[in-house]
Structure formats: C-alpha cells, structure tokens
Amino acid sequence: MKTTEKIANAKKRIDELERLIKYWNDSDDDHDEAKIVNFTVKIENNVA
C-alpha cells in the first residue's frame, strides 16, 4: 500500500470518528429522539 493510500484511509477513519463524536455530543442533549448514522464500509480481503 502506497503512502498516499495510507493517508487517504487515515483521513476516512478520522472523518468517521469526527461524525461519531458529533453524534455522541448531539445525543447527550437529545435522549428522546432516535438517530441513524450511516457509514460506508469497505471490507478488504488481504492474504499474507
């Protein structure tokens, strides 16, 4: 995996974590409403 691919994957993980943090912060204020968070998931099969 090239360095640019590693950086892109890390950026995606950071974005997902930021969305989770925002969701958790919003849910602290709003316990009565159900919320849905959509994340795209890519599963890679790597063989050693």
C-alpha positions in Angstrom: 0.0 0.0 0.0 1.4 3.3 -1.0 1.8 6.3 1.3 -1.0 8.2 -0.4 -3.4 5.3 0.1 -2.5 5.1 3.7 -3.1 8.8 4.1 -6.5 8.5 2.3 -7.5 5.6 4.6 -6.5 7.5 7.7 -8.5 10.6 6.6 -11.5 8.3 6.1 -11.1 6.9 9.6 -10.7 10.5 11.1 -13.9 11.6 9.3 -15.8 8.6 10.7 -14.5 9.4 14.2 -15.5 13.0 13.9 -19.0 12.0 12.9 -19.2 9.6 15.8 -18.1 12.4 18.2 -20.7 14.8 16.8 -23.3 12.1 17.1 -22.4 11.4 20.7 -22.4 15.1 21.6 -25.7 15.6 19.9 -27.3 12.5 21.6 -26.2 13.8 25.1 -28.6 16.7 24.5 -31.3 14.7 22.8 -32.2 11.4 24.5 -35.8 11.2 23.3 -35.2 11.0 19.5 -33.8 8.1 17.7 -30.9 8.9 15.3 -29.4 6.9 12.4 -25.8 7.2 11.4 -24.8 5.9 8.0 -21.2 4.8 7.4 -19.9 3.3 4.2 -17.9 0.2 4.9 -15.4 -1.4 2.6 -14.2 -4.9 3.5 -10.8 -5.9 2.0 -9.6 -9.5 1.9 -5.9 -9.4 2.2 -3.9 -12.6 2.0 -0.5 -12.8 3.6 
